[in-house]
Amino acid sequence: MPVPLMDIRGQYAHLLDEVKRAACDVIDSGRFILGPNVRALEEEVAEAVGAHHAVAVANGTDAIVLALEALMVGPGDEVICPSHTFYATAEAVARAGAQPVFADIDPATFNVDPAAVEAAVTDRTRAIVAVHLCGQPADLAALREIADRHGLALVEDAAQAYGARYDGRPVGTFGDAATLSFFPSKNLPAMGDGGMVLARDGDVADRVRMLRFHGSRDKRVFEHVGMNSRLDEMQAAIMRVLLPHVQGWNEARRAAAARYADLGLGELVELPREARCTTHVYHLFVVRAAERDVLASRLRDAGIGAVPYYSTPLHLQPVFRSLGYRPGDLPDTERAARESLALPMFPTLDEASQREVVAAVRAAAPAAA
Ligand SMILES: Cc1ncc(COP(=O)(O)O)c(C=O)c1O
């Protein structure tokens, strides 16, 4: 029986009538841009996370660009970020005009290592972008302390971690700003693109609000070179139906992760580890396997979703060649790139399917060939 890597529709199949009603209401209203649903979603997400301010934008990449720009980060500045993340993290830093400086990861969590961040600080550093990779919070206490000591802005890229907690508090409330993606596979999904900036400070939120709207408050007076980056009403209305269910979906993801351990997957591959103080929400269930590529291709042949995340680290991508990084510069990142493999994970993943996955890994493990 094939088991997909993710099943986006399964989690909300029972909500589709409600979703369609919400979408039809928007069509009937004729209000498509920055209307009541966007405003309400901003308030509902801010309340659920405990953020002071929330500004909805077109996607999670723009959210990072706009957060950095609103924090006055730009040309001539360095921004420290991980290399083991989706490209958008560093792409957004460069798009904001700053230079990404890549820091190595803690091999236990795949998240940026605070000691490596500290070592990368120079007198041009203006910000740290910490990614909560796969749904596991980065070491926020240590990163906040480093940011405060050096006078840097801390941005949480929480694209993969809506609902995750650090020290019992939702991620998104530790940084000067935090960014969310509502890409359809994310823990809080839209049915299209979407994103959001959470901010601690009203002035930062106000600048994001202007920057997403051509640098204007009213489309007559233009105060900044902004962009057009708005979440649309249709997505906001759909997401307001889904939002109340995300906590339950995250609990189901956590239960599925625990079940993989109970079923013995840890005897075959190295399981993800939850760091102290963190509540992981398993956007992705990423294991380590020494012969990852062999395992991945055998699993795929067996009909099991198995995808390497992320097999070429950002510091070695062609786009960043001019930064001068070489293979070996970030050894833990490069090992993670060779060994990481995402296995099926979604809220409706059931025990029978997980038994299939574990059996397939057992049969496919190179040592057992
Ligand atoms: C860590 C991370 N940052 C940023 C993004 C960008 O989000 P979006 O696809 O909504 O632009 C993603 C999306 O995959 C992501 O995983």
The ligand as a MOL file (V3000), in Angstrom:
LIG
                    3D

  0  0  0     0  0            999 V3000
M  V30 BEGIN CTAB
M  V30 COUNTS 16 16 0 0 0
M  V30 BEGIN ATOM
M  V30 1 C 11.8360 27.8180 6.1430 0
M  V30 2 C 11.0310 28.5030 5.0850 0
M  V30 3 N 11.1390 29.8260 4.9440 0
M  V30 4 C 10.4290 30.4960 4.0180 0
M  V30 5 C 9.5710 29.8440 3.1770 0
M  V30 6 C 8.8690 30.6260 2.1140 0
M  V30 7 O 7.4900 30.5720 2.1790 0
M  V30 8 P 6.5900 30.7650 0.8600 0
M  V30 9 O 6.6840 29.5240 0.0590 0
M  V30 10 O 5.2120 30.9870 1.4190 0
M  V30 11 O 7.0980 31.9600 0.1550 0
M  V30 12 C 9.4130 28.4660 3.2880 0
M  V30 13 C 8.4860 27.7530 2.3900 0
M  V30 14 O 8.6310 26.6580 2.0080 0
M  V30 15 C 10.1680 27.7590 4.2690 0
M  V30 16 O 10.0630 26.4400 4.4090 0
M  V30 END ATOM
M  V30 BEGIN BOND
M  V30 1 1 1 2
M  V30 2 1 2 3
M  V30 3 2 2 15
M  V30 4 2 3 4
M  V30 5 1 4 5
M  V30 6 1 5 6
M  V30 7 2 5 12
M  V30 8 1 6 7
M  V30 9 1 7 8
M  V30 10 2 8 9
M  V30 11 1 8 10
M  V30 12 1 8 11
M  V30 13 1 12 13
M  V30 14 1 12 15
M  V30 15 2 13 14
M  V30 16 1 15 16
M  V30 END BOND
M  V30 END CTAB
M  END
